[in-house]
Amino acid sequence: MPILTTLSLLLGFGPDLDPLAGAEVSAEERALLPSGGHAASVADLWFLEVANLRTGGGALATFEAPALAAHGWSWTDMRFSVNGHDVTDPARSGVPLVEVPHSLWSRTHLQTLATDRPRWDWQLALGAAAPEAGARLASGRSVGGPTLIPEGLMDREPALRWGATPERRSLLFGTDVEATASVPGYRVAVEERRARQGYPTLVDDSGAPLYEDARRTTVLIGGERLGLLPLRWLLMSAQTRRTHAGAEHRYPAADTLSTTASALVATVDAQPYRDPRLRIDVGGGLTWGDEHRATSRQAPYVEDLEGQWERLARLELPGSSRRYALEGRAALRLGAGERWTVSAAARRTGVWARSVIPGLRTGMTLAAADASGVRGLWMDEYQTPGGVHETTGHLRLEAATKQALAGFSVEGVAAVDSARVVADAGARLQQLSPALGLTLRRRVGAASFFLLLRREPLAPTTEVSAFLDRDRPSYARYAWQDDGDLVPEADEHGRLLAVGGGDRHELDPDLVRPMSHQLAIGAASPRFGPMRIVGAGLLHVFRNRYTVRLVGPAKDSYRATTLGEAAGADPALPAEDRGLTVYARTPGTEGLERYQLTNSDRTDRFLGAELCLTSEGERWWFVNLAATGYWSLAAAPFGLYADANDPGILDAGSADPNHQVNGYGSVDAGRAYHIKLISGLRLDDLLSAALVLRYTDGEPMTRIAVARELPQGPTAVMAVPRGDPIPRFTFHMTLDVRVRYVQPLYHGALAIVLDVYNLLGSGTEILERTRSAAYRRSLEMMPGRAVSLAVELMPAPG
């Protein structure tokens, strides 16, 4: 909830109690509160309405792509910007191509209600508003130690029954070096960030632990003038290297990737005309990225049908890509207080991608339930063309007004939104849709109320452009006549089972654009003493979400049966699963598969309530206690975790009727509740201490069952709907603290900052196995206790 974050103690003003305007954290607030130094950690600790769909915590996950969802939106709908300019990765929806170094932004702002899509914006102070000079050196590592929570208090019963795994993510060490300097009108800053981390699956052939080494260098320069021209401009570049990308998703060491990535952002803003009644704003930006992913693996990839759901994301294959984004915008603002605004914004993105492993071959195995060995099920032979080229375009014309009417403050917005997706080899999608929004506010004494109604078309994502591109890799699937070594080889073809991939994808001619409908109601109480209560309720409905379905003869070849009949006398099959409906494929249409992008026939629903008790005013202490409860139902691809169990992800696996069994349930972002407490004190002008306590419900989950005797071969199904209302992975709690001491110097000040993440050393499990044979055995634990010590050199104010 936006009000959770605004604790501006140092400047003496109270929190922003406007959920519509969004959540904001200033540089002064950032200095008070602990954070892992990256966007996902900021969201995880400070923003009530955001569900962080990655399992890293605290000082970990610095180099991992975030997956942040809020108020029923898919995490792929989140977009990121710097000073209002979009820096979302053109090739990966919902991920920033660059991230502003944590200690350099002057404020960060999150808006999820009164907007066309969730927005995360970093604001950078440039020129005269920037600090004169500064430097920061931080180092952190895991320290372990005993768990300070009574045994059984935070551990769900299955973990006690089976015994919790000792394997945890760990930060061997991490360093962060920053330096910034300003001269009149300009600012220059550099950050060098490094980390060595351990993951449960990173071991060599002998079982000895390996480590992930990561490094990122970010350089930025900007100012308020460009020569003699009064332009606000920014150049920012980032270089990132990782040795075992994918280990955070539980990839075994052999399947991780060595990655190198470069990114460049250039923005410019101007006000060619301004007076009290008329203002013209114009701006533009360029975003460019280049990435290469390599693997040391020489053998074909082989996955285990029994264990593939222990990975937190789909397998990412080696390859290279380049992407760009061009954006432009203009706004005409009329009247005092900008009572009328007419604006236009355009964005075009492009992606070039190339596989570096032509002739890729993969295999799938099944662990025998009654034996220690495994057997081959099928093998895929991929055809990877020379490269792909995709573009998306987004144009929005908008008119907005702010008026006072009958005691209400009224804000209205009307827009025409155009979206275009083009693949050089594939279908083209062009959609034009209206958007409408209305907000009413009213003050009654010292209290205030608001009502929001909004209808918005969903913007296209790279999930859509990638699906429509016929040059994306395609494959033929064969029964695997393995010779016993579990290595797929060209002469081990059996009968053809299916074909798939880019050259089998098509567009539903009756496709309509997905639409978001929001209703939000909220109120802020009068102050009682130093405290105020703010509450909000939200109903969010998504219609016509995109999904993938089979069409043609392959679709008609499935017939309904029951899991008991399909599996025979399988001893691993629970009695409660035997009546589950599954679909057997009648042989004869193998090789005729067509996968169509169409609209889901189920409506996604999200219902939430949020409540916050917060202190206001300048005093030596502050407290902010917030809680929320959510209920959600949506259709998502088959599987678990953010990369599959999310309504914004498109996966051809969704087309299998068996993967639609129990496919409508609670999605990954639909945690049932959050409770967050932010509190702290400043003993004097030099010493402050603060804590953030987070208590979060677990991710929705399901039990995976395998129908072993279907004609098409062993097939996985979801035995129960995901989290509807149970089961869920384990709820968990973390307590992070910060102590900050400032020593004045002749020309500035020296600050020493100590952060402790997971102070209580919570050993709660956060993931459990989902296969029937090993259902709910502990899989992964909450990251252990870690500390970070930083030294900051700051200039004298003014």
Secondary structure as GFF3:
##gff-version 3
##sequence-region A 1 798
A	DSSP	three_ten_helix	2	5	.	.	.	ID=ss1
A	DSSP	beta_strand	23	26	.	.	.	ID=ss2
A	DSSP	alpha_helix	27	32	.	.	.	ID=ss3
A	DSSP	alpha_helix	39	46	.	.	.	ID=ss4
A	DSSP	beta_strand	50	52	.	.	.	ID=ss5
A	DSSP	beta_strand	68	70	.	.	.	ID=ss6
A	DSSP	three_ten_helix	75	77	.	.	.	ID=ss7
A	DSSP	beta_strand	79	82	.	.	.	ID=ss8
A	DSSP	beta_strand	85	86	.	.	.	ID=ss9
A	DSSP	beta_strand	107	111	.	.	.	ID=ss10
A	DSSP	beta_strand	119	123	.	.	.	ID=ss11
A	DSSP	three_ten_helix	127	129	.	.	.	ID=ss12
A	DSSP	beta_strand	133	142	.	.	.	ID=ss13
A	DSSP	alpha_helix	157	162	.	.	.	ID=ss14
A	DSSP	beta_strand	170	183	.	.	.	ID=ss15
A	DSSP	beta_strand	186	198	.	.	.	ID=ss16
A	DSSP	beta_strand	212	223	.	.	.	ID=ss17
A	DSSP	beta_strand	232	245	.	.	.	ID=ss18
A	DSSP	three_ten_helix	247	249	.	.	.	ID=ss19
A	DSSP	three_ten_helix	253	255	.	.	.	ID=ss20
A	DSSP	beta_strand	257	275	.	.	.	ID=ss21
A	DSSP	beta_strand	278	294	.	.	.	ID=ss22
A	DSSP	beta_strand	301	304	.	.	.	ID=ss23
A	DSSP	three_ten_helix	308	310	.	.	.	ID=ss24
A	DSSP	beta_strand	319	334	.	.	.	ID=ss25
A	DSSP	beta_strand	340	355	.	.	.	ID=ss26
A	DSSP	beta_strand	361	367	.	.	.	ID=ss27
A	DSSP	beta_strand	374	383	.	.	.	ID=ss28
A	DSSP	beta_strand	388	405	.	.	.	ID=ss29
A	DSSP	beta_strand	408	423	.	.	.	ID=ss30
A	DSSP	beta_strand	428	444	.	.	.	ID=ss31
A	DSSP	beta_strand	447	457	.	.	.	ID=ss32
A	DSSP	alpha_helix	462	468	.	.	.	ID=ss33
A	DSSP	beta_strand	474	480	.	.	.	ID=ss34
A	DSSP	three_ten_helix	490	492	.	.	.	ID=ss35
A	DSSP	beta_strand	493	501	.	.	.	ID=ss36
A	DSSP	three_ten_helix	502	504	.	.	.	ID=ss37
A	DSSP	beta_strand	505	507	.	.	.	ID=ss38
A	DSSP	beta_strand	515	524	.	.	.	ID=ss39
A	DSSP	beta_strand	531	543	.	.	.	ID=ss40
A	DSSP	beta_strand	546	551	.	.	.	ID=ss41
A	DSSP	alpha_helix	553	556	.	.	.	ID=ss42
A	DSSP	beta_strand	558	562	.	.	.	ID=ss43
A	DSSP	alpha_helix	563	567	.	.	.	ID=ss44
A	DSSP	three_ten_helix	575	577	.	.	.	ID=ss45
A	DSSP	beta_strand	581	585	.	.	.	ID=ss46
A	DSSP	beta_strand	594	599	.	.	.	ID=ss47
A	DSSP	beta_strand	604	615	.	.	.	ID=ss48
A	DSSP	beta_strand	621	635	.	.	.	ID=ss49
A	DSSP	three_ten_helix	652	655	.	.	.	ID=ss50
A	DSSP	three_ten_helix	657	660	.	.	.	ID=ss51
A	DSSP	beta_strand	664	665	.	.	.	ID=ss52
A	DSSP	beta_strand	673	682	.	.	.	ID=ss53
A	DSSP	beta_strand	687	696	.	.	.	ID=ss54
A	DSSP	beta_strand	704	707	.	.	.	ID=ss55
A	DSSP	beta_strand	715	718	.	.	.	ID=ss56
A	DSSP	beta_strand	732	745	.	.	.	ID=ss57
A	DSSP	beta_strand	748	757	.	.	.	ID=ss58
A	DSSP	beta_strand	765	768	.	.	.	ID=ss59
A	DSSP	three_ten_helix	772	774	.	.	.	ID=ss60
A	DSSP	beta_strand	778	781	.	.	.	ID=ss61
A	DSSP	beta_strand	786	795	.	.	.	ID=ss62
###
